[in-house]
Amino acid sequence: MNVLSLFDGMSCGQIALNRLGIEYDNYFASEIDPHAIKVTQYNYPNTKQIGSVTEVIGKDLPKIDLLFGGSPCQGFSFAGKQLNFDDPRSALFFEFVRVLRETNPTYFLLENVNMKQEFQDVISELLGVKPIKINSALVSAQNRVRLYWTNIPNVEQPEDKCIFIKDILELNGEFRYLDPHKVINIHNTKNYIGYDPNNTGHKSQSHRIYNVYSKMGCLNTWSHSLAKVEDLDNLYRHLTPLEMERLQTVPEGYTKPARDVEAARMLGNGWTVDVIAHIFKDLDILL
């Protein structure tokens, strides 16, 4: 089996295939971020890196059985300026369409953020399928709603694994200051965890208090604000790379070759692996 992953990042799709025990002969990865490539090659040294998606030509590849990718979402995200296809990053979706037509794979998967219906419809028309909306909260401790367009049959909602914030926290000395009942998640530009000793509920508009039996907000990609903080006297701190790996159901230690800030960005840009594994779960029978 030949697999082609566009916008491969740190190869979360490859993690999903390996988690399911699905074997493949060749895994072609289109990626330009050197840090993501470094992490991929550390974990999967047989990956065939083929450069930018704009340079991928279908006739230069063998028959592709499975094509997947998550084209850049910044233009579609409700959290951004919503430039949609006018954002050059989100316009790379059309490169996915081009490669899809050139390779004519047996199965394909495209992932992107929840977006306005009119832009969903454009993507659905070009791909010939409508998306299924899945929240990563069903398989992780993170609220992360994403759309998945695929021709893999019979994809339904995954079962709720009932994973909460308490299940992703490290338990060593760095957590000795945590109140067992309260967790802070700072949205927009930062992700912190910690506790509010005065139980005020909000320290600022960007702070939200979560009980440890709830879900965190969507892990963001602001790598500079997700770096690990050693000063424990503040009573709250940044998420660690291990906790972010757990939020994305990535193997623990997978991002070890990268610095913390790089790992945070890759994980924020990446996929929740267990969602992808759920979508791929019948591929070994279908292919």
SVG drawing of the C-alpha trace seen along z (x, -y; Angstrom):
<svg xmlns="http://www.w3.org/2000/svg" viewBox="-24 -41 40 48">
<polyline fill="none" stroke="black" stroke-width="0.4" points="0.0,0.0 1.2,-3.5 0.3,-6.4 0.6,-10.1 0.2,-12.7 -0.1,-16.3 0.7,-19.0 2.1,-16.1 3.4,-18.1 4.8,-15.8 3.1,-12.8 0.0,-12.3 -1.6,-10.3 1.3,-7.9 1.0,-7.5 -2.7,-6.6 -1.9,-3.9 0.8,-2.4 -1.5,-2.5 -4.0,-0.4 -1.3,2.0 -2.0,1.0 1.0,1.9 2.1,-0.2 5.0,0.1 5.7,-3.6 4.7,-6.7 5.2,-9.9 5.1,-13.1 4.8,-16.5 6.0,-19.0 8.3,-22.1 8.7,-22.8 12.2,-21.5 11.3,-21.0 8.3,-18.9 10.3,-16.9 13.0,-16.3 10.4,-14.9 8.9,-12.7 12.2,-11.3 13.2,-10.6 10.1,-8.5 9.6,-7.1 13.0,-7.2 11.6,-5.4 9.3,-8.3 9.9,-9.6 9.9,-13.4 8.9,-15.0 8.8,-18.7 6.2,-21.3 2.6,-20.4 3.0,-22.8 5.7,-20.6 4.0,-17.3 3.1,-15.8 0.8,-12.8 2.5,-11.1 5.8,-11.1 4.4,-8.8 3.3,-5.2 -0.4,-4.3 -1.6,-6.0 -4.0,-3.9 -4.6,-6.5 -4.3,-10.2 -4.9,-12.5 -4.0,-15.9 -5.1,-18.9 -4.7,-22.0 -3.9,-25.2 -6.9,-26.4 -6.1,-30.0 -8.3,-31.6 -11.4,-29.6 -11.0,-29.7 -13.7,-31.7 -10.8,-32.8 -9.0,-34.5 -9.8,-37.2 -11.9,-34.8 -10.3,-35.6 -11.2,-32.1 -9.9,-31.3 -8.4,-34.7 -5.9,-33.7 -3.0,-32.2 -2.5,-29.5 -6.1,-28.3 -6.0,-28.6 -3.5,-25.7 -6.7,-23.5 -6.8,-23.7 -3.5,-22.0 -5.0,-19.1 -7.8,-19.0 -5.2,-19.1 -3.2,-16.2 -6.3,-14.3 -7.3,-14.4 -3.8,-13.6 -3.4,-10.6 -7.0,-9.3 -6.4,-7.4 -8.7,-4.6 -9.5,-6.5 -8.9,-10.1 -9.3,-12.3 -9.3,-16.0 -9.4,-17.7 -10.1,-21.4 -11.6,-23.6 -15.3,-24.2 -16.2,-27.1 -19.1,-28.9 -21.5,-26.7 -20.8,-28.5 -17.2,-27.5 -17.9,-24.0 -20.1,-23.7 -17.4,-24.8 -15.1,-22.1 -17.8,-19.5 -18.6,-20.2 -15.0,-19.9 -14.4,-16.7 -17.7,-15.1 -18.5,-14.3 -19.9,-16.1 -17.9,-16.4 -18.5,-14.6 -18.0,-16.9 -16.1,-15.3 -15.1,-16.8 -11.8,-15.5 -13.4,-15.7 -14.9,-12.3 -11.4,-10.7 -9.3,-13.2 -9.3,-15.9 -9.6,-18.7 -12.6,-20.4 -11.5,-20.5 -14.2,-20.5 -13.0,-19.6 -14.5,-18.7 -13.5,-15.5 -14.2,-15.0 -13.6,-11.4 -14.8,-8.7 -14.0,-6.0 -17.4,-4.4 -19.4,-4.2 -17.5,-6.7 -19.6,-7.6 -19.0,-9.4 -16.5,-7.7 -17.5,-6.6 -16.9,-8.9 -13.8,-7.7 -14.6,-10.1 -11.1,-11.6 -10.8,-14.8 -8.1,-17.3 -7.2,-15.2 -6.1,-12.4 -3.5,-14.4 -1.7,-16.1 1.8,-15.1 1.9,-13.8 5.5,-14.6 6.8,-17.4 6.0,-20.1 2.3,-19.7 2.6,-19.8 1.0,-23.3 -2.1,-22.4 -5.4,-22.5 -7.1,-19.2 -10.4,-20.8 -9.5,-23.8 -7.6,-24.3 -7.1,-27.5 -7.0,-27.5 -6.0,-30.9 -7.5,-31.1 -6.6,-33.2 -2.9,-33.7 -1.9,-31.4 -2.6,-28.0 -1.9,-27.7 -2.9,-25.3 -3.0,-26.0 -5.4,-27.2 -7.0,-30.3 -6.2,-30.5 -8.9,-33.1 -11.5,-31.2 -12.5,-34.3 -13.4,-32.4 -11.8,-34.9 -8.6,-36.9 -9.0,-38.6 -11.2,-38.2 -8.8,-35.7 -8.8,-33.4 -11.3,-30.6 -11.6,-28.2 -12.2,-24.6 -12.9,-21.8 -10.4,-18.9 -13.4,-16.7 -14.0,-18.9 -12.3,-19.4 -9.7,-22.0 -10.2,-24.4 -8.6,-23.8 -4.8,-23.6 -3.6,-26.6 -0.5,-27.1 1.0,-30.1 4.2,-28.3 5.9,-31.3 3.2,-31.3 3.1,-27.5 6.7,-27.1 7.3,-25.5 7.6,-27.8 9.8,-26.8 8.6,-29.5 6.2,-27.6 5.5,-30.5 3.0,-31.9 0.7,-29.0 -0.1,-28.4 2.1,-27.6 2.2,-26.7 1.3,-23.2 4.3,-20.9 5.0,-19.1 4.0,-15.8 0.6,-17.2 0.1,-18.6 1.0,-15.2 -1.6,-13.7 -4.2,-16.3 -3.6,-15.3 -3.3,-11.6 0.2,-11.5 2.7,-8.9 4.4,-10.3 7.9,-11.6 7.1,-11.7 8.1,-15.4 11.3,-14.9 13.6,-15.9 12.0,-19.4 12.4,-22.3 9.3,-22.9 8.2,-25.9 8.5,-23.9 6.7,-20.9 3.9,-23.2 3.4,-24.7 3.5,-21.3 1.0,-19.8 -1.3,-22.7 -1.2,-22.4 -1.5,-18.6 -4.3,-16.2 -5.9,-14.4 -4.5,-11.0 -7.2,-8.9 -9.8,-10.7 -7.8,-9.8 -7.4,-6.2 -11.1,-6.0 -11.7,-7.1 -9.1,-4.7 -10.1,-1.7 -11.5,0.4 -8.9,-0.5 -7.0,2.8 -10.2,4.6 -11.1,2.2 -7.7,1.9"/>
</svg>
